[in-house]
Amino acid sequence: MGDVVNLNRFRKTRARAERAKEADANRIRFGRTKTEKERDRKEAERSTQTLDGKKLDDPA
């Protein structure tokens, strides 16, 4: 027979891990300087412009 598992403890542990993962993502997203945010914004803009420039026109 298997061991008895407390489901409430399991759920709380899983929820705590999910909150910690979300907190890490928020620290990365919001814990940046203004120059880092600007650099990332320009980099994203540059990549979208590069992709848009490489699109083929529709021959129809």
mmCIF file of the N, C-alpha and C atoms, coordinates in Angstrom:
data_MODEL
# 
_entry.id   MODEL 
# 
loop_
_atom_site.group_PDB 
_atom_site.id 
_atom_site.type_symbol 
_atom_site.label_atom_id 
_atom_site.label_alt_id 
_atom_site.label_comp_id 
_atom_site.label_asym_id 
_atom_site.label_entity_id 
_atom_site.label_seq_id 
_atom_site.pdbx_PDB_ins_code 
_atom_site.Cartn_x 
_atom_site.Cartn_y 
_atom_site.Cartn_z 
_atom_site.occupancy 
_atom_site.B_iso_or_equiv 
_atom_site.pdbx_formal_charge 
_atom_site.auth_seq_id 
_atom_site.auth_comp_id 
_atom_site.auth_asym_id 
_atom_site.auth_atom_id 
_atom_site.pdbx_PDB_model_num 
ATOM 1   N N  . MET A 1 1  ? 0.830  -1.182 0.000   1.00 0.00 ? 1  MET A N  1 
ATOM 2   C CA . MET A 1 1  ? 0.000  0.000  0.000   1.00 0.00 ? 1  MET A CA 1 
ATOM 3   C C  . MET A 1 1  ? 0.872  1.241  0.000   1.00 0.00 ? 1  MET A C  1 
ATOM 4   N N  . GLY A 1 2  ? 0.344  2.277  -0.599  1.00 0.00 ? 2  GLY A N  1 
ATOM 5   C CA . GLY A 1 2  ? 1.091  3.520  -0.670  1.00 0.00 ? 2  GLY A CA 1 
ATOM 6   C C  . GLY A 1 2  ? 0.961  4.351  0.585   1.00 0.00 ? 2  GLY A C  1 
ATOM 7   N N  . ASP A 1 3  ? 1.755  5.360  0.660   1.00 0.00 ? 3  ASP A N  1 
ATOM 8   C CA . ASP A 1 3  ? 1.708  6.260  1.806   1.00 0.00 ? 3  ASP A CA 1 
ATOM 9   C C  . ASP A 1 3  ? 0.513  7.198  1.681   1.00 0.00 ? 3  ASP A C  1 
ATOM 10  N N  . VAL A 1 4  ? 0.034  7.652  2.813   1.00 0.00 ? 4  VAL A N  1 
ATOM 11  C CA . VAL A 1 4  ? -1.072 8.599  2.848   1.00 0.00 ? 4  VAL A CA 1 
ATOM 12  C C  . VAL A 1 4  ? -0.507 9.986  2.520   1.00 0.00 ? 4  VAL A C  1 
ATOM 13  N N  . VAL A 1 5  ? -1.190 10.681 1.609   1.00 0.00 ? 5  VAL A N  1 
ATOM 14  C CA . VAL A 1 5  ? -0.725 11.990 1.177   1.00 0.00 ? 5  VAL A CA 1 
ATOM 15  C C  . VAL A 1 5  ? -1.767 13.029 1.560   1.00 0.00 ? 5  VAL A C  1 
ATOM 16  N N  . ASN A 1 6  ? -1.320 14.109 2.159   1.00 0.00 ? 6  ASN A N  1 
ATOM 17  C CA . ASN A 1 6  ? -2.213 15.197 2.527   1.00 0.00 ? 6  ASN A CA 1 
ATOM 18  C C  . ASN A 1 6  ? -2.389 16.086 1.293   1.00 0.00 ? 6  ASN A C  1 
ATOM 19  N N  . LEU A 1 7  ? -3.564 16.051 0.690   1.00 0.00 ? 7  LEU A N  1 
ATOM 20  C CA . LEU A 1 7  ? -3.794 16.791 -0.544  1.00 0.00 ? 7  LEU A CA 1 
ATOM 21  C C  . LEU A 1 7  ? -3.761 18.297 -0.332  1.00 0.00 ? 7  LEU A C  1 
ATOM 22  N N  . ASN A 1 8  ? -4.217 18.763 0.822   1.00 0.00 ? 8  ASN A N  1 
ATOM 23  C CA . ASN A 1 8  ? -4.167 20.199 1.094   1.00 0.00 ? 8  ASN A CA 1 
ATOM 24  C C  . ASN A 1 8  ? -2.725 20.699 1.112   1.00 0.00 ? 8  ASN A C  1 
ATOM 25  N N  . ARG A 1 9  ? -1.848 19.928 1.719   1.00 0.00 ? 9  ARG A N  1 
ATOM 26  C CA . ARG A 1 9  ? -0.434 20.315 1.762   1.00 0.00 ? 9  ARG A CA 1 
ATOM 27  C C  . ARG A 1 9  ? 0.141  20.313 0.345   1.00 0.00 ? 9  ARG A C  1 
ATOM 28  N N  . PHE A 1 10 ? -0.235 19.316 -0.434  1.00 0.00 ? 10 PHE A N  1 
ATOM 29  C CA . PHE A 1 10 ? 0.243  19.240 -1.821  1.00 0.00 ? 10 PHE A CA 1 
ATOM 30  C C  . PHE A 1 10 ? -0.226 20.453 -2.618  1.00 0.00 ? 10 PHE A C  1 
ATOM 31  N N  . ARG A 1 11 ? -1.510 20.815 -2.485  1.00 0.00 ? 11 ARG A N  1 
ATOM 32  C CA . ARG A 1 11 ? -2.053 21.966 -3.212  1.00 0.00 ? 11 ARG A CA 1 
ATOM 33  C C  . ARG A 1 11 ? -1.370 23.266 -2.799  1.00 0.00 ? 11 ARG A C  1 
ATOM 34  N N  . LYS A 1 12 ? -1.163 23.419 -1.493  1.00 0.00 ? 12 LYS A N  1 
ATOM 35  C CA . LYS A 1 12 ? -0.522 24.631 -0.998  1.00 0.00 ? 12 LYS A CA 1 
ATOM 36  C C  . LYS A 1 12 ? 0.919  24.726 -1.486  1.00 0.00 ? 12 LYS A C  1 
ATOM 37  N N  . THR A 1 13 ? 1.617  23.606 -1.504  1.00 0.00 ? 13 THR A N  1 
ATOM 38  C CA . THR A 1 13 ? 2.994  23.594 -1.995  1.00 0.00 ? 13 THR A CA 1 
ATOM 39  C C  . THR A 1 13 ? 3.045  23.959 -3.465  1.00 0.00 ? 13 THR A C  1 
ATOM 40  N N  . ARG A 1 14 ? 2.129  23.406 -4.249  1.00 0.00 ? 14 ARG A N  1 
ATOM 41  C CA . ARG A 1 14 ? 2.077  23.712 -5.682  1.00 0.00 ? 14 ARG A CA 1 
ATOM 42  C C  . ARG A 1 14 ? 1.738  25.182 -5.909  1.00 0.00 ? 14 ARG A C  1 
ATOM 43  N N  . ALA A 1 15 ? 0.779  25.716 -5.161  1.00 0.00 ? 15 ALA A N  1 
ATOM 44  C CA . ALA A 1 15 ? 0.393  27.126 -5.299  1.00 0.00 ? 15 ALA A CA 1 
ATOM 45  C C  . ALA A 1 15 ? 1.548  28.037 -4.898  1.00 0.00 ? 15 ALA A C  1 
ATOM 46  N N  . ARG A 1 16 ? 2.278  27.670 -3.858  1.00 0.00 ? 16 ARG A N  1 
ATOM 47  C CA . ARG A 1 16 ? 3.415  28.468 -3.415  1.00 0.00 ? 16 ARG A CA 1 
ATOM 48  C C  . ARG A 1 16 ? 4.496  28.501 -4.494  1.00 0.00 ? 16 ARG A C  1 
ATOM 49  N N  . ALA A 1 17 ? 4.731  27.378 -5.147  1.00 0.00 ? 17 ALA A N  1 
ATOM 50  C CA . ALA A 1 17 ? 5.733  27.321 -6.211  1.00 0.00 ? 17 ALA A CA 1 
ATOM 51  C C  . ALA A 1 17 ? 5.304  28.167 -7.406  1.00 0.00 ? 17 ALA A C  1 
ATOM 52  N N  . GLU A 1 18 ? 4.014  28.145 -7.749  1.00 0.00 ? 18 GLU A N  1 
ATOM 53  C CA . GLU A 1 18 ? 3.519  28.957 -8.862  1.00 0.00 ? 18 GLU A CA 1 
ATOM 54  C C  . GLU A 1 18 ? 3.647  30.442 -8.549  1.00 0.00 ? 18 GLU A C  1 
ATOM 55  N N  . ARG A 1 19 ? 3.336  30.826 -7.318  1.00 0.00 ? 19 ARG A N  1 
ATOM 56  C CA . ARG A 1 19 ? 3.469  32.238 -6.933  1.00 0.00 ? 19 ARG A CA 1 
ATOM 57  C C  . ARG A 1 19 ? 4.931  32.674 -6.973  1.00 0.00 ? 19 ARG A C  1 
ATOM 58  N N  . ALA A 1 20 ? 5.832  31.801 -6.553  1.00 0.00 ? 20 ALA A N  1 
ATOM 59  C CA . ALA A 1 20 ? 7.257  32.130 -6.571  1.00 0.00 ? 20 ALA A CA 1 
ATOM 60  C C  . ALA A 1 20 ? 7.742  32.301 -8.003  1.00 0.00 ? 20 ALA A C  1 
ATOM 61  N N  . LYS A 1 21 ? 7.264  31.450 -8.913  1.00 0.00 ? 21 LYS A N  1 
ATOM 62  C CA . LYS A 1 21 ? 7.655  31.558 -10.318 1.00 0.00 ? 21 LYS A CA 1 
ATOM 63  C C  . LYS A 1 21 ? 7.147  32.869 -10.913 1.00 0.00 ? 21 LYS A C  1 
ATOM 64  N N  . GLU A 1 22 ? 5.915  33.236 -10.591 1.00 0.00 ? 22 GLU A N  1 
ATOM 65  C CA . GLU A 1 22 ? 5.347  34.490 -11.083 1.00 0.00 ? 22 GLU A CA 1 
ATOM 66  C C  . GLU A 1 22 ? 6.096  35.693 -10.498 1.00 0.00 ? 22 GLU A C  1 
ATOM 67  N N  . ALA A 1 23 ? 6.483  35.605 -9.231  1.00 0.00 ? 23 ALA A N  1 
ATOM 68  C CA . ALA A 1 23 ? 7.234  36.684 -8.597  1.00 0.00 ? 23 ALA A CA 1 
ATOM 69  C C  . ALA A 1 23 ? 8.589  36.869 -9.269  1.00 0.00 ? 23 ALA A C  1 
ATOM 70  N N  . ASP A 1 24 ? 9.245  35.774 -9.625  1.00 0.00 ? 24 ASP A N  1 
ATOM 71  C CA . ASP A 1 24 ? 10.523 35.876 -10.337 1.00 0.00 ? 24 ASP A CA 1 
ATOM 72  C C  . ASP A 1 24 ? 10.350 36.567 -11.684 1.00 0.00 ? 24 ASP A C  1 
ATOM 73  N N  . ALA A 1 25 ? 9.290  36.210 -12.400 1.00 0.00 ? 25 ALA A N  1 
ATOM 74  C CA . ALA A 1 25 ? 9.037  36.837 -13.691 1.00 0.00 ? 25 ALA A CA 1 
ATOM 75  C C  . ALA A 1 25 ? 8.763  38.324 -13.526 1.00 0.00 ? 25 ALA A C  1 
ATOM 76  N N  . ASN A 1 26 ? 8.023  38.691 -12.490 1.00 0.00 ? 26 ASN A N  1 
ATOM 77  C CA . ASN A 1 26 ? 7.740  40.102 -12.247 1.00 0.00 ? 26 ASN A CA 1 
ATOM 78  C C  . ASN A 1 26 ? 8.991  40.864 -11.847 1.00 0.00 ? 26 ASN A C  1 
ATOM 79  N N  . ARG A 1 27 ? 9.872  40.238 -11.094 1.00 0.00 ? 27 ARG A N  1 
ATOM 80  C CA . ARG A 1 27 ? 11.131 40.899 -10.729 1.00 0.00 ? 27 ARG A CA 1 
ATOM 81  C C  . ARG A 1 27 ? 11.947 41.204 -11.972 1.00 0.00 ? 27 ARG A C  1 
ATOM 82  N N  . ILE A 1 28 ? 11.943 40.272 -12.905 1.00 0.00 ? 28 ILE A N  1 
ATOM 83  C CA . ILE A 1 28 ? 12.681 40.484 -14.144 1.00 0.00 ? 28 ILE A CA 1 
ATOM 84  C C  . ILE A 1 28 ? 12.024 41.587 -14.969 1.00 0.00 ? 28 ILE A C  1 
ATOM 85  N N  . ARG A 1 29 ? 10.699 41.553 -15.064 1.00 0.00 ? 29 ARG A N  1 
ATOM 86  C CA . ARG A 1 29 ? 9.982  42.493 -15.915 1.00 0.00 ? 29 ARG A CA 1 
ATOM 87  C C  . ARG A 1 29 ? 9.994  43.917 -15.359 1.00 0.00 ? 29 ARG A C  1 
ATOM 88  N N  . PHE A 1 30 ? 9.752  44.068 -14.074 1.00 0.00 ? 30 PHE A N  1 
ATOM 89  C CA . PHE A 1 30 ? 9.573  45.403 -13.511 1.00 0.00 ? 30 PHE A CA 1 
ATOM 90  C C  . PHE A 1 30 ? 10.798 45.931 -12.774 1.00 0.00 ? 30 PHE A C  1 
ATOM 91  N N  . GLY A 1 31 ? 11.742 45.102 -12.477 1.00 0.00 ? 31 GLY A N  1 
ATOM 92  C CA . GLY A 1 31 ? 12.911 45.531 -11.728 1.00 0.00 ? 31 GLY A CA 1 
ATOM 93  C C  . GLY A 1 31 ? 14.059 45.923 -12.632 1.00 0.00 ? 31 GLY A C  1 
ATOM 94  N N  . ARG A 1 32 ? 13.786 46.739 -13.638 1.00 0.00 ? 32 ARG A N  1 
ATOM 95  C CA . ARG A 1 32 ? 14.817 47.129 -14.586 1.00 0.00 ? 32 ARG A CA 1 
ATOM 96  C C  . ARG A 1 32 ? 14.937 48.647 -14.627 1.00 0.00 ? 32 ARG A C  1 
ATOM 97  N N  . THR A 1 33 ? 16.079 49.120 -15.065 1.00 0.00 ? 33 THR A N  1 
ATOM 98  C CA . THR A 1 33 ? 16.281 50.556 -15.189 1.00 0.00 ? 33 THR A CA 1 
ATOM 99  C C  . THR A 1 33 ? 15.613 51.060 -16.460 1.00 0.00 ? 33 THR A C  1 
ATOM 100 N N  . LYS A 1 34 ? 15.493 52.366 -16.556 1.00 0.00 ? 34 LYS A N  1 
ATOM 101 C CA . LYS A 1 34 ? 14.851 52.986 -17.710 1.00 0.00 ? 34 LYS A CA 1 
ATOM 102 C C  . LYS A 1 34 ? 15.622 52.669 -18.995 1.00 0.00 ? 34 LYS A C  1 
ATOM 103 N N  . THR A 1 35 ? 16.948 52.676 -18.923 1.00 0.00 ? 35 THR A N  1 
ATOM 104 C CA . THR A 1 35 ? 17.746 52.399 -20.120 1.00 0.00 ? 35 THR A CA 1 
ATOM 105 C C  . THR A 1 35 ? 17.581 50.951 -20.578 1.00 0.00 ? 35 THR A C  1 
ATOM 106 N N  . GLU A 1 36 ? 17.467 50.023 -19.629 1.00 0.00 ? 36 GLU A N  1 
ATOM 107 C CA . GLU A 1 36 ? 17.253 48.620 -20.009 1.00 0.00 ? 36 GLU A CA 1 
ATOM 108 C C  . GLU A 1 36 ? 15.908 48.442 -20.692 1.00 0.00 ? 36 GLU A C  1 
ATOM 109 N N  . LYS A 1 37 ? 14.879 49.107 -20.161 1.00 0.00 ? 37 LYS A N  1 
ATOM 110 C CA . LYS A 1 37 ? 13.555 49.024 -20.774 1.00 0.00 ? 37 LYS A CA 1 
ATOM 111 C C  . LYS A 1 37 ? 13.582 49.610 -22.189 1.00 0.00 ? 37 LYS A C  1 
ATOM 112 N N  . GLU A 1 38 ? 14.239 50.741 -22.348 1.00 0.00 ? 38 GLU A N  1 
ATOM 113 C CA . GLU A 1 38 ? 14.325 51.397 -23.656 1.00 0.00 ? 38 GLU A CA 1 
ATOM 114 C C  . GLU A 1 38 ? 15.092 50.520 -24.642 1.00 0.00 ? 38 GLU A C  1 
ATOM 115 N N  . ARG A 1 39 ? 16.175 49.912 -24.188 1.00 0.00 ? 39 ARG A N  1 
ATOM 116 C CA . ARG A 1 39 ? 16.959 49.035 -25.056 1.00 0.00 ? 39 ARG A CA 1 
ATOM 117 C C  . ARG A 1 39 ? 16.128 47.846 -25.533 1.00 0.00 ? 39 ARG A C  1 
ATOM 118 N N  . ASP A 1 40 ? 15.392 47.228 -24.626 1.00 0.00 ? 40 ASP A N  1 
ATOM 119 C CA . ASP A 1 40 ? 14.552 46.089 -24.992 1.00 0.00 ? 40 ASP A CA 1 
ATOM 120 C C  . ASP A 1 40 ? 13.440 46.503 -25.950 1.00 0.00 ? 40 ASP A C  1 
ATOM 121 N N  . ARG A 1 41 ? 12.850 47.698 -25.720 1.00 0.00 ? 41 ARG A N  1 
ATOM 122 C CA . ARG A 1 41 ? 11.794 48.175 -26.602 1.00 0.00 ? 41 ARG A CA 1 
ATOM 123 C C  . ARG A 1 41 ? 12.331 48.412 -28.012 1.00 0.00 ? 41 ARG A C  1 
ATOM 124 N N  . LYS A 1 42 ? 13.509 49.046 -28.102 1.00 0.00 ? 42 LYS A N  1 
ATOM 125 C CA . LYS A 1 42 ? 14.107 49.302 -29.416 1.00 0.00 ? 42 LYS A CA 1 
ATOM 126 C C  . LYS A 1 42 ? 14.501 47.995 -30.108 1.00 0.00 ? 42 LYS A C  1 
ATOM 127 N N  . GLU A 1 43 ? 14.989 47.052 -29.340 1.00 0.00 ? 43 GLU A N  1 
ATOM 128 C CA . GLU A 1 43 ? 15.368 45.761 -29.909 1.00 0.00 ? 43 GLU A CA 1 
ATOM 129 C C  . GLU A 1 43 ? 14.150 45.031 -30.472 1.00 0.00 ? 43 GLU A C  1 
ATOM 130 N N  . ALA A 1 44 ? 13.043 45.069 -29.750 1.00 0.00 ? 44 ALA A N  1 
ATOM 131 C CA . ALA A 1 44 ? 11.811 44.440 -30.231 1.00 0.00 ? 44 ALA A CA 1 
ATOM 132 C C  . ALA A 1 44 ? 11.303 45.155 -31.482 1.00 0.00 ? 44 ALA A C  1 
ATOM 133 N N  . GLU A 1 45 ? 11.366 46.474 -31.479 1.00 0.00 ? 45 GLU A N  1 
ATOM 134 C CA . GLU A 1 45 ? 10.928 47.249 -32.641 1.00 0.00 ? 45 GLU A CA 1 
ATOM 135 C C  . GLU A 1 45 ? 11.793 46.932 -33.856 1.00 0.00 ? 45 GLU A C  1 
ATOM 136 N N  . ARG A 1 46 ? 13.093 46.830 -33.647 1.00 0.00 ? 46 ARG A N  1 
ATOM 137 C CA . ARG A 1 46 ? 14.025 46.527 -34.734 1.00 0.00 ? 46 ARG A CA 1 
ATOM 138 C C  . ARG A 1 46 ? 13.745 45.136 -35.316 1.00 0.00 ? 46 ARG A C  1 
ATOM 139 N N  . SER A 1 47 ? 13.455 44.176 -34.448 1.00 0.00 ? 47 SER A N  1 
ATOM 140 C CA . SER A 1 47 ? 13.203 42.824 -34.941 1.00 0.00 ? 47 SER A CA 1 
ATOM 141 C C  . SER A 1 47 ? 11.899 42.764 -35.734 1.00 0.00 ? 47 SER A C  1 
ATOM 142 N N  . THR A 1 48 ? 10.865 43.500 -35.298 1.00 0.00 ? 48 THR A N  1 
ATOM 143 C CA . THR A 1 48 ? 9.615  43.499 -36.062 1.00 0.00 ? 48 THR A CA 1 
ATOM 144 C C  . THR A 1 48 ? 9.808  44.192 -37.408 1.00 0.00 ? 48 THR A C  1 
ATOM 145 N N  . GLN A 1 49 ? 10.594 45.259 -37.445 1.00 0.00 ? 49 GLN A N  1 
ATOM 146 C CA . GLN A 1 49 ? 10.860 45.929 -38.717 1.00 0.00 ? 49 GLN A CA 1 
ATOM 147 C C  . GLN A 1 49 ? 11.638 45.017 -39.657 1.00 0.00 ? 49 GLN A C  1 
ATOM 148 N N  . THR A 1 50 ? 12.587 44.271 -39.120 1.00 0.00 ? 50 THR A N  1 
ATOM 149 C CA . THR A 1 50 ? 13.369 43.342 -39.934 1.00 0.00 ? 50 THR A CA 1 
ATOM 150 C C  . THR A 1 50 ? 12.465 42.269 -40.523 1.00 0.00 ? 50 THR A C  1 
ATOM 151 N N  . LEU A 1 51 ? 11.577 41.716 -39.697 1.00 0.00 ? 51 LEU A N  1 
ATOM 152 C CA . LEU A 1 51 ? 10.669 40.687 -40.192 1.00 0.00 ? 51 LEU A CA 1 
ATOM 153 C C  . LEU A 1 51 ? 9.693  41.252 -41.214 1.00 0.00 ? 51 LEU A C  1 
ATOM 154 N N  . ASP A 1 52 ? 9.172  42.455 -40.959 1.00 0.00 ? 52 ASP A N  1 
ATOM 155 C CA . ASP A 1 52 ? 8.238  43.073 -41.899 1.00 0.00 ? 52 ASP A CA 1 
ATOM 156 C C  . ASP A 1 52 ? 8.929  43.372 -43.220 1.00 0.00 ? 52 ASP A C  1 
ATOM 157 N N  . GLY A 1 53 ? 10.200 43.721 -43.184 1.00 0.00 ? 53 GLY A N  1 
ATOM 158 C CA . GLY A 1 53 ? 10.938 44.013 -44.405 1.00 0.00 ? 53 GLY A CA 1 
ATOM 159 C C  . GLY A 1 53 ? 11.201 42.771 -45.236 1.00 0.00 ? 53 GLY A C  1 
ATOM 160 N N  . LYS A 1 54 ? 11.162 41.604 -44.628 1.00 0.00 ? 54 LYS A N  1 
ATOM 161 C CA . LYS A 1 54 ? 11.456 40.368 -45.345 1.00 0.00 ? 54 LYS A CA 1 
ATOM 162 C C  . LYS A 1 54 ? 10.195 39.646 -45.829 1.00 0.00 ? 54 LYS A C  1 
ATOM 163 N N  . LYS A 1 55 ? 9.041  40.234 -45.568 1.00 0.00 ? 55 LYS A N  1 
ATOM 164 C CA . LYS A 1 55 ? 7.799  39.618 -46.039 1.00 0.00 ? 55 LYS A CA 1 
ATOM 165 C C  . LYS A 1 55 ? 7.712  39.753 -47.548 1.00 0.00 ? 55 LYS A C  1 
ATOM 166 N N  . LEU A 1 56 ? 7.188  38.718 -48.155 1.00 0.00 ? 56 LEU A N  1 
ATOM 167 C CA . LEU A 1 56 ? 6.982  38.736 -49.600 1.00 0.00 ? 56 LEU A CA 1 
ATOM 168 C C  . LEU A 1 56 ? 5.623  39.316 -49.909 1.00 0.00 ? 56 LEU A C  1 
ATOM 169 N N  . ASP A 1 57 ? 5.553  40.101 -50.971 1.00 0.00 ? 57 ASP A N  1 
ATOM 170 C CA . ASP A 1 57 ? 4.262  40.652 -51.385 1.00 0.00 ? 57 ASP A CA 1 
ATOM 171 C C  . ASP A 1 57 ? 3.415  39.551 -51.969 1.00 0.00 ? 57 ASP A C  1 
ATOM 172 N N  . ASP A 1 58 ? 2.120  39.695 -51.839 1.00 0.00 ? 58 ASP A N  1 
ATOM 173 C CA . ASP A 1 58 ? 1.165  38.732 -52.374 1.00 0.00 ? 58 ASP A CA 1 
ATOM 174 C C  . ASP A 1 58 ? 1.064  38.953 -53.883 1.00 0.00 ? 58 ASP A C  1 
ATOM 175 N N  . PRO A 1 59 ? 1.341  37.936 -54.732 1.00 0.00 ? 59 PRO A N  1 
ATOM 176 C CA . PRO A 1 59 ? 1.342  38.131 -56.182 1.00 0.00 ? 59 PRO A CA 1 
ATOM 177 C C  . PRO A 1 59 ? -0.067 38.327 -56.759 1.00 0.00 ? 59 PRO A C  1 
ATOM 178 N N  . ALA A 1 60 ? -1.102 38.107 -56.007 1.00 0.00 ? 60 ALA A N  1 
ATOM 179 C CA . ALA A 1 60 ? -2.462 38.202 -56.531 1.00 0.00 ? 60 ALA A CA 1 
ATOM 180 C C  . ALA A 1 60 ? -2.926 39.594 -56.701 1.00 0.00 ? 60 ALA A C  1 
# 
